[in-house]
């Protein structure tokens, strides 16, 4: 993984010193709350219902075991002993004291982590596929390109005060595990007719109160032109983006108001002016790629037959393997998902003790690396098949082996009213009720791949607009109600869910989910997936049943 050079470390250390002084001045009354607000946001600090919330960047979701241990230590010493992983591969501390945040940032800097640009109207953390570099169908590893973008975008002086926040995602294969079509810019590594590798560029995607799927602005971009083209897009957006209304300030609205063809013309014209100044040469590309070289895999691992034998002997292990592991590009290895969707904890939460265990397991079984996912889980990407049983035993002992990846209970869920000052309704308690209602794993496996995404407000942090089943909390005269959508997807076949009908009262949400599943089972053909059934029959059969008695 990428290691800071002296420039990186100096830059982060200087920011910590700067923010420490800003916090001191605020606490001493030398800065007003309005003056301090943009300064804290530049360093990832929000003020929520009960306490500040600090969001820490995990570039493209990649962490070393040393970083994971530091996160655990920080959560114990400065928070309440747990952290929350987000849908953008970052993590959040929900209870830090404002005066201790400079100390937290100093601790993070000691392991090459920071919270810079994890909030505010700037270019946010670049995200990617959690299987980058280990997926056999990958055209090319996208992580070096994420790192190149990170270095270009951090402290970029022209884009520190954009009309609104700006998000970029990069993938290297067709299976979109990073929701690239729902980002301000989505980058797909592709091959052209000559077999050259470059980028398909999408622009104008986004969720929130106005969900929009991104559109192609350029079918093929040469690698050397990546930064110049991104800069051209950002310049056009910075110039045209709405600043009179924050709800219309994202680039998705700019593209919708001006049309993709006009935006393309403006971007291409801007690009001509700056293309030669920002060309990436092979030396620079190779410099970054050297940080992501392939490890020395044990090619003899394929001969270990204990993996097959243990699946025969232990049905619970076999079930976990089927549900929580995927193939690795190297025969004899597997990718293992660590589910953070145990019924005993809120989705995406993990304790300090569990983080220490995960760090130890990464060192023992996965070359010392851990990755966070778009779906709020963690991944060990380089596990020998023969080591999987020992790994599973450790995970099972510490409530980290819930075999529910891609099932109904592998929910994406925002903190909702339990923490967020913007929320209209709770999310975590309903996630717990759904877990308790649908706790039969065999039943979940029979249902197949179903993605529930639940947000407590229109900001849509849990991406409910693209859930197979989307649930959105709304306020009705001080009471919590929930709107349902069906048929969304954030993957390669991205689509926005269709609203089922009027909002459902809180005490009927879990029953409504049960009704939707009953209709699915009746309409399903053979082993058809939930999303395929909804797309084939439409939402009317579901709508009729849900509102039959009202």
N, C-alpha and C positions, 0 to 999 in steps of 0.2 A: 504494500500500500504506500501511498505518497507520504513522505516524511518532510517536515518543514525544513527549509534551508535557513540560513542566518537572517535573511531578509524577512521571511515569514514570521519567525519567532520574535524578532525585534518589533515588527509591526504590531503583533498581538500584545506583546508586553507593554508597549507604549500606550495602546488603547486602554489596557487595564489601569495603568497609572492615571491616565486622563479621566477615566470614569470614576476612579476613586476620589479624585479631587472634586468632580462635579457632584457626587453624592454627598461629600462633606459639606460643600457649599449649600446644597439644598437643605440638609438637616440643620445647618446653622442659620437658616433663614436668609441666606444671601441670594438664593434663586427662588423664584416663585414656582408653584406647581405647574403653571403654564410654561414657564421657561425650562423646567426640568423634564417635562413630558417628552419632547422630541429627543432629548439626550438619553433618557432611559430606553425609549423605543429603539434607538439606534443600537442598543446593547441587549435587545431581546426581552426587556422587562415590561410586563403589563401589570395593571392593577385590576384585580378581580374581586369577587364578592367578599371573600374572607381574608385574602392575603395577596401579595404580589405573585405573579407567575413568571418564571424565567424559562424562555424557550432557547434551547441550545442546538446549534447546527451540527448535523452529522452528514458531511458531504457525501452524496450518493449512497448514504446508508452504511458506510464501511467503518468499522471500529476495530481497534486492536484489543486484546485481552487486558492490556495495561489501562487503556481508556475505560473499559467497562468497569474495572476495579475502582478507578477513580470516581466514576459516576456513582457507584455504590457507596463509596466513602463519603462523598459530598452529600448524598441523600440522607445518610445517617447523621452527619454532623450539623448540617444546615437546614434540613427539611424534616419530614416525618417518616423517613425510612423507605420510601418507594419513589419511582418515577413513572411517567406516562409517555409511551411512544405514540407518535402522531402519524397521520396519513402521508406526511411529507418526509418520513424517515428520520425526523428529529426526535428529541425527547424534551419533556417539560418537567420542571419542579413546581409544584402547586402551593408550597407553603414557605418559601424563603422570606426571612426578614429583610426589609429594604436595605438596612444598614450593613447586612452581611453579603450582599450581592457582589461588591468589589472583591471580597475574599474568595467567593465562589469562582469568579472569573479568573482570578490569579491561580487558583487550583486547576482550573480547566486548561489554562495556558501552559501549565507545567507538563501536560500530556498532549499538547498540540490540538486543543479544542477551544472553541469560543462561541459567543452568542451574537456576534456581529451580523447585521443584516438578516436576522431571523424575525424581524418585524420592521414596520415602517414602509414608506413608499419608495422601495428600492428593489434591486434584483435579489431575490431570495435564494435559499439553498437549492442548488441544482440536484435533481433527483434522477434515479435510474432504475434499471431492472435488478432486483436482488440476486438474480442468477447470472449477472454479467461475468463473463470470463470462464464460466463452468458449463455453459449451455451448448450442447452439440450443434444446435441449429443456428447458432449465432454467426452473423456475417463477420463481425469484428467486435472486440471488447469495447464497450462505450465508455468505460471508466476514465481512460486517459483524456477523452474529449470533455467529460464532466470536469475533470481537474483543470484542463486548459480554460474552460469557461469560468471556473471558480476563481482562478488567478486573474483573469481579465476583469471580472465583475466586482471583485472585492475592492471597496473604496473607489470605484470608478467615479471620478469627479463630476462627469456630465449627467450621471444617472442616480445621484444620491437623493434627489427630490423629484421623482417621477409623479405623474398624475395619480398613480395608485401602485400598489405592490405588483411585482412582476415575477413570474415563475417559468422556469425552463426545465424540460425533462428530455433525456436522451436514452434511446434504446438501440440495440444491435441486432434484433431479430423481429420476426413478424408477431410473435405472441406478446402483446403489449401488457406488461405487468407494472407499468409506471404511469398509466392513464395519460399518455402524451397528448391525446386529442382533446384533453380538458385543461391544457396548460396554455399560458400566453404564447409560448413558443414550444412546439414539439419537434424534436429532431430524430429522424429514423435513418440509421446507416443502411444504405441500399447500394445495389450494383446497377450501373447503366448498361446499355447494350454492348459496350466495348469491354465489359467486365471490370471497369474501374469502380472503386468504392468511394462513395461520397454521401451526401445527406439529402433526404427529402425533408423539406421544411414546411411545417404547419404553423399557422398563426391564428390567434383570436379565439382560442378555447377558454373555457372557464366555467365555474359553478356559481354558488351563491344564489342570490335572489333572481338572477337572470342567467340560467345555465345555457351555454352555447357550445357546440362542438366545433373545434378548430378546422380551418380550411387550408388546403394546400396553397402556398404562395410560390413555391418553387419545387419542381419535381426532382431536380438534381443539382447539388451544389458541391463543387470541388472542395476537398478538405482544406486546402490552403486558404480558401476564402471564408472559412467559418466565422471568424471573429469580425471581419469587415461586414459580412452580411447581417450578423446579429446587431452590430452597431448601427447599421443603416435602419433596421427595423425599429430599434430603440429610439433613434433620432426622430423618425417620422412620428412614432407614438408620443414622444415627449413634446413634439410640436402641436400635434392635433388632439391629443387626449383631453377629455373634458376635466376642467378643474373647478367648474361651477357647481358640480353635483357629484359627491363621492360615489353614489350608487350608479353613476353613468361614466365613471372615470377609467374603468379597466379597458384594455386594448380590445376586448371582445366587442364592446360597445362602439369603439372607434371603427373597427372593421365593419360592423353591421351598419353604422350610419353612413360610411363612405363607400362601402362595397369593396369586396376583395380585389377586384380588377384595378380600381383606382389606387388602393393601398399598394398593390404590387407595382404599379407605375411609379409611385412616389419613392418606394423603397429602392427600386432598380436605379432610378435617377440619382438618389443619394449614394447608393453603392458605387456607382461609376466614379464619384468624386473622391471616395476614400479607399477604394479597393487596393490600390498599390501600397498605401501607407500601412496596412494592417495584415499583409500576407503572412501566413504561417510558413516558415521554412522547415525543411525536413529535420534540421538539427534541433529545432525547438520541439517539434513533435516527438522525435526520438528521445529527447531529454525526459519528457513526461512519461512516455511509454516504458522507459526503463524502470519506472516505479511499479509497474504492473506486469512484470515478467512472470512466466508460468513457474510454479514451484517444482521441486524434484519429486514427482509422484512415484509411489512404489508400484511399479508395473507388475510386480509379483502378487499384488493384493488380490487379483482376480482368482488366484488359485486357492484362496481360503474358502473352504466349503462350510465353515461353521455358521455363516449367515443363513444359508438355506436350511440347515439342520435346526437352528433355533426357531425359525418360523414354523417348522413342523411341530416342534415340541411345545411352543408357547403361543397360543392363539391370540392372546392380548398383545404380545409383541408383534405378531404378524399383522394384526389390525392396524397398529401404529405405523408400521412400515408402509402398508398400503396407502394410508391416509396422509401421513406426515413426512414422507420422503419422496424425492423425485430423482430421475436419472441424472448422472454426472457425465460429462463428455469423456471422462477417463473410465474405461471398463474396470470394475473392481471398487469404484467409489460411488457414494451417494451424497445427495444434498438433504440435510435433515432440518425440518421446520420445528422450532420451539413455539408452541402455541401459547400466546398470552391471553387466551380466552377461556381460562378455567372458570367453571361456575362459581368458584369461591372468590373471584376478584373481578373488578370492572375491566372491560375490554381495553387492552393496551397497557395495563398497569403491571409492574413487576417490582418485587421488594428488593431491598439492598442485599439481603441474604441470598436471594435467588440470583442476583446479578453476579455476586462473588462466585457462586457455583457455576454459572454459565461461563465466566471468564476461565475458571479452572478447566472446564470441559473443552473450551475452545483450545486451550494450550495442549490438552491431552489428546484430543481427537480431531482438531480442525485447523492446524497450522497457526493457532493463535489469533484467529480472526472471527468476528461476529458481524452479521449484517442485520439491519432493520428493514422492514418491508412496508410497502404501500398499504398493506392490510393490517398494520399494527401488530405484527408478529416479529420474531427473530429467526435467523437462519445460521446454521453451521454448514458451510458449503463444501468442505473437503474431507468427508468422513469415509474411511475405509469400510467396506461392507462388513468385514469381519469384526469391526469395532462397534457396529451399530447396537448390538445387544447390550454391551457394557454401557454405552452411552444412554440407551433407553432406561436401563435400571436406575441410573443416577437421576435422570429426568423424572421418572416415575416416583422416586422417593421424595422429590421436592416439588410436586404438583406442577410440573412443567411438561408433562407428556399427554395432555388432553388430545386425543386422536380425532380432532374435529376440523382440520384444515379444509377449507372450501365447503363446509357444511353450514346449515342454518345457524348454528351457534358460534360460528367464526365471524361474528358481527363486527362491523365498524361502528363505533359509537363515540360521539363527542362527550365532553364532561357535563354539558347541559347545566341546568340550574344549580346543581350541586356545587359548581365552582364558577361558571362563566357569568360575567356581568351582562353579557349581551343576550343570554338565553331567555326564551319565553316559557320553556317547559323542561322537565327532567328527561334524562336519557338513561343514566346508569341504573336506576331502580327498575325500569322497564326491561333493560337488558337482562337483569337478574331474574325477573319473572319469566322471560322467554326461556332462559337457560333452565329454570326449574320445571317449566311446563314440558319442554322437549329435551329431556335428559336421557332418552333411550338412544344410544349410538347406533344400534342396528336400524332403528326407524330413520335416523338422519341419513345413514348410508343409502337406504332404499330411496330416499327423496333425491339424493344426488347433489349436484352443485347448486346451491342456493345462496345468494349473497344478500343479506339484510344490512342496510345502512341507515342509521338513525341519528338525526340531528335535532338539537333543541331550539334552533332558530333558523331564519332564512339565510344566514351566512353560510350554512351548509358545510361546516367543517368535516362532517362525516360522509359527505358526498351522497346524500340520500337521493339526489336527482338522477343518479346513475346506478342505483341499487336494483337488483332483480325485484326486491321488495324495498321500497324507500319509505321511511317514516319520518315526518317532519312535525315537530312540536310547534303549536301556535297558541296564542293567548286569546281567550274569549271571555271578556269581562272578568278577568282575574282567575279564570279556570283554565286548566291545561287540557287541550284537545290536540288531536294528531291527524294530519293528512297523509293518506297512503298514495304511493305511485307504484306502478308495475311496469316491468319490461325494460328497465334501464341497463346499461352496461358501460363500463369504463375501459374495456379491453379493445382489441383490434376491431371488433364489430360495434364500436361505441354507439350508444343511443341514449336518449333521454326518456325516463319513465313517463308513462301517461297517468294523469291523476284519476284515481278510482272514483272519487265523488266527494261528498261533503265530509268534513272532519269527524273523527271518531272520539268519543270521550275517553279519558285516560283509563277508566276501569274496564273498557272493552277492547283495548289494544291487543292484548294477548289472545283473546278469543277471536279477534279479527284475523290475526295471523293463522290461527288454527283453521278458520273457515277457508282462507285462501289456499292452504295446503290441501284441504279436503277437495276443493274444486280442481286443483291441479291433479290430484290422484285420479279423479273421475275422468278428466279430459286427456290425460297423458296417454301417449301411444308407445307401447313397449317400454324401453328405458329412456325415453325422451327427457331431456333436461328441462328444468322449470322455465328458463328463459325461452327455449324453443317452443314450449307449449303456449306460453303467453303470446309469442309472436304469431303462432299459427292460428289460435282461436280468438285472439283479441282480448280486451279486458271485460267485455260485456258479461260473460258467464260468471266472472268473479264479482263484478259489481252487483249483479242481480242477487247473488247469494248473500253478500255482505249486508245489503240494504233491504233484504226480503221482509224483515219484520218491522220496518220503520217507514 
